[in-house]
Amino acid sequence: MVAGSTFGFGLMSFLSAHVATFDELAILRFLTGIGLGGALTNVVALTAEYARFLVSRNSDQSRIRALMRAWRRT
């Protein structure tokens, strides 16, 4: 899912640079947003699962909490 969304996002971004009309640009930018939304939500979910796995395996929980909090503020 992540690979497909990322490929779609990249392809639509590339194609949006080669449009001839505003309507084509609007459609491709919409499709780019769908691909970006799919990739971003899946990557965030996978990162949260991985962080939970690290916390359960490792006693250094403060480092992971600090990284997640720093990422959320930006």
NUDRENLUM-764738 format. One line per 3 residues: number of its first residue (from 0); for each residue y, z, x of N, C-alpha, C, O. Coordinates in nm, 2 decimals. Each point is the difference from the previous one (the first is absolute). Last residue first. Layout:
<pts>
NUM> Y Z X Y Z X Y Z X Y Z X  ...
</pts>
This chain:
<pts>
73> 1.97 1.49 0.62 0.06 -0.12 0.04 0.00 -0.11 -0.10 0.05 -0.11 0.02  -0.26 0.55 -0.06 0.14 0.01 0.00 0.07 -0.13 0.04 0.12 -0.02 -0.04  -0.60 0.08 0.04 0.05 0.00 -0.13 0.15 0.00 -0.01 0.06 -0.05 -0.09
70> -0.29 0.08 0.51 -0.01 -0.14 -0.06 0.06 0.00 -0.14 0.06 -0.10 -0.04  -0.09 0.51 0.26 0.10 -0.09 0.07 0.00 -0.14 -0.06 0.10 -0.06 -0.02  -0.43 0.37 -0.13 0.14 0.04 -0.05 0.11 -0.09 0.07 0.09 -0.03 -0.07
67> -0.54 -0.02 0.21 0.01 -0.05 -0.14 0.14 0.04 -0.05 0.06 -0.08 -0.08  -0.16 0.23 0.51 0.00 -0.15 0.00 0.02 -0.05 -0.14 0.08 -0.09 -0.03  -0.15 0.55 0.09 0.13 -0.04 0.05 0.02 -0.15 0.00 0.11 -0.05 -0.03
64> -0.53 0.23 -0.09 0.10 0.03 -0.10 0.14 -0.04 0.04 0.08 -0.05 -0.07  -0.43 0.01 0.38 -0.01 -0.10 -0.10 0.10 0.03 -0.11 0.06 -0.10 -0.06  -0.08 0.41 0.40 0.04 -0.13 0.06 0.00 -0.11 -0.11 0.09 -0.08 -0.01
61> -0.26 0.52 -0.08 0.15 -0.01 0.00 0.05 -0.13 0.05 0.11 -0.05 -0.04  -0.58 0.18 0.03 0.06 -0.05 -0.13 0.15 -0.02 0.01 0.05 -0.08 -0.07  -0.48 0.16 0.38 0.14 -0.02 0.03 0.07 -0.07 -0.12 0.03 -0.11 0.01
58> -0.51 0.21 0.04 0.07 0.12 -0.03 0.16 -0.02 0.02 0.07 0.09 -0.03  -0.47 -0.46 -0.11 0.07 0.05 0.12 0.08 0.12 -0.05 0.05 0.01 -0.11  -0.33 -0.26 -0.19 -0.07 0.00 0.13 0.07 0.08 0.11 -0.07 0.05 0.08
55> 0.26 -0.12 -0.52 -0.12 0.07 -0.02 -0.08 0.01 0.13 -0.08 0.09 0.01  0.48 -0.33 -0.01 0.03 0.15 -0.02 -0.13 0.07 -0.02 -0.01 0.12 0.05  -0.01 -0.59 -0.01 0.04 0.07 0.13 0.02 0.15 -0.02 -0.04 0.08 0.09
52> -0.04 -0.34 -0.48 -0.12 0.01 0.09 0.02 0.06 0.13 -0.08 0.08 0.05  0.44 -0.16 -0.33 -0.08 0.10 -0.06 -0.13 0.02 0.08 -0.04 0.11 0.02  0.32 -0.47 0.09 0.06 0.13 0.04 -0.08 0.12 -0.05 -0.01 0.10 0.07
49> -0.12 -0.53 -0.20 -0.03 0.02 0.14 0.06 0.13 0.05 -0.06 0.08 0.07  0.16 -0.22 -0.51 -0.14 0.04 0.01 -0.04 0.03 0.15 -0.08 0.09 0.02  0.51 -0.25 -0.11 -0.01 0.14 -0.05 -0.15 0.04 0.01 -0.03 0.12 0.03
46> 0.14 -0.56 0.10 0.05 0.10 0.09 -0.02 0.14 -0.05 -0.03 0.09 0.08  -0.09 -0.44 -0.36 -0.09 0.01 0.11 0.05 0.10 0.10 -0.08 0.07 0.06  0.36 -0.17 -0.42 -0.12 0.07 -0.05 -0.10 0.02 0.11 -0.06 0.11 0.02
43> 0.45 -0.36 0.08 0.03 0.14 -0.02 -0.12 0.08 -0.05 -0.02 0.11 0.05  -0.03 -0.57 -0.01 0.01 0.06 0.13 0.04 0.14 -0.01 -0.05 0.09 0.08  0.03 -0.34 -0.48 -0.13 0.02 0.06 0.00 0.06 0.14 -0.08 0.09 0.03
40> 0.49 -0.21 -0.25 -0.07 0.11 -0.07 -0.14 0.03 0.06 -0.04 0.11 0.00  0.29 -0.47 0.18 0.06 0.13 0.03 -0.07 0.11 -0.07 -0.03 0.11 0.06  -0.10 -0.56 -0.14 -0.04 0.04 0.14 0.06 0.14 0.02 -0.07 0.09 0.06
37> 0.17 -0.30 -0.47 -0.14 0.03 0.01 -0.04 0.05 0.14 -0.08 0.09 0.01  0.53 -0.22 -0.08 -0.03 0.12 -0.08 -0.15 0.03 0.01 -0.04 0.12 0.00  0.19 -0.51 0.20 0.05 0.12 0.07 -0.04 0.12 -0.07 -0.04 0.10 0.06
34> -0.06 -0.51 -0.27 -0.08 0.03 0.12 0.04 0.12 0.07 -0.09 0.07 0.05  0.36 -0.19 -0.41 -0.13 0.04 -0.05 -0.09 0.02 0.12 -0.08 0.10 0.00  0.50 -0.28 0.10 0.01 0.14 -0.04 -0.13 0.06 -0.05 -0.04 0.11 0.02
31> 0.07 -0.57 0.08 0.00 0.08 0.12 0.01 0.15 -0.03 -0.07 0.08 0.07  0.10 -0.38 -0.42 -0.13 0.01 0.05 -0.01 0.07 0.13 -0.10 0.07 0.02  0.53 -0.15 -0.19 -0.08 0.09 -0.10 -0.14 0.02 0.05 -0.05 0.11 0.00
28> 0.31 -0.41 0.24 0.04 0.13 0.03 -0.07 0.10 -0.10 -0.03 0.11 0.04  -0.03 -0.57 -0.12 -0.07 0.05 0.13 0.04 0.14 0.04 -0.09 0.07 0.04  0.31 -0.27 -0.42 -0.15 0.02 -0.02 -0.07 0.05 0.12 -0.08 0.09 -0.01
25> 0.54 -0.19 0.06 -0.02 0.12 -0.09 -0.15 0.02 -0.03 -0.04 0.12 0.00  0.16 -0.51 0.25 0.02 0.13 0.07 -0.02 0.12 -0.08 -0.06 0.10 0.04  0.04 -0.52 -0.25 -0.11 0.02 0.09 0.01 0.13 0.08 -0.10 0.07 0.01
22> 0.47 -0.19 -0.27 -0.11 0.04 -0.09 -0.13 0.02 0.08 -0.08 0.10 -0.02  0.47 -0.27 0.23 0.01 0.14 -0.02 -0.12 0.05 -0.09 -0.04 0.11 0.02  -0.03 -0.54 0.29 0.08 0.04 -0.11 0.00 0.15 -0.02 -0.08 0.07 0.06
19> -0.16 -0.29 0.30 0.11 -0.10 -0.02 0.10 0.05 -0.11 0.11 -0.04 0.00  -0.46 0.30 0.38 0.02 -0.04 -0.13 0.12 -0.10 -0.01 0.08 0.00 0.08  -0.31 0.27 0.29 -0.01 -0.14 0.00 0.02 -0.06 -0.15 -0.05 -0.10 -0.03
16> 0.02 0.57 0.17 0.10 -0.05 0.09 0.01 -0.15 -0.01 0.09 -0.06 0.06  -0.41 0.31 -0.31 0.14 0.02 -0.05 0.10 -0.05 0.09 0.12 -0.03 -0.04  -0.58 0.04 0.16 0.03 -0.11 -0.09 0.14 0.01 -0.05 0.07 -0.10 -0.03
13> -0.24 0.45 0.30 0.02 -0.13 0.08 0.04 -0.11 -0.09 0.09 -0.08 0.04  -0.19 0.48 -0.25 0.12 0.02 0.08 0.03 -0.13 0.08 0.11 -0.05 0.01  -0.51 0.08 -0.25 0.11 -0.03 -0.09 0.14 0.02 0.07 0.09 -0.07 -0.03
10> -0.49 0.16 0.27 0.01 -0.14 -0.03 0.12 -0.03 -0.09 0.07 -0.10 0.02  -0.16 0.55 0.10 0.04 -0.08 0.12 0.02 -0.15 -0.04 0.09 -0.06 0.04  -0.26 0.36 -0.37 0.13 0.03 0.04 0.06 -0.08 0.11 0.11 -0.05 -0.01
7> -0.57 0.01 -0.10 0.09 -0.06 -0.10 0.14 0.03 0.02 0.09 -0.09 -0.02  -0.39 0.29 0.31 -0.01 -0.15 0.02 0.09 -0.06 -0.10 0.08 -0.09 0.03  -0.14 0.54 -0.08 0.08 -0.02 0.12 0.01 -0.15 0.03 0.10 -0.06 0.04
4> -0.38 0.21 -0.39 0.14 0.02 -0.03 0.09 -0.03 0.11 0.11 -0.06 -0.02  -0.57 0.04 0.10 0.04 -0.11 -0.09 0.14 0.01 -0.04 0.07 -0.10 -0.01  -0.26 0.44 0.28 0.01 -0.12 0.08 0.05 -0.12 -0.10 0.08 -0.08 0.05
1> -0.16 0.50 -0.24 0.11 0.01 0.09 0.02 -0.13 0.07 0.11 -0.05 0.01  -0.49 0.09 -0.28 0.12 0.00 -0.08 0.13 0.00 0.09 0.09 -0.07 -0.03
</pts>
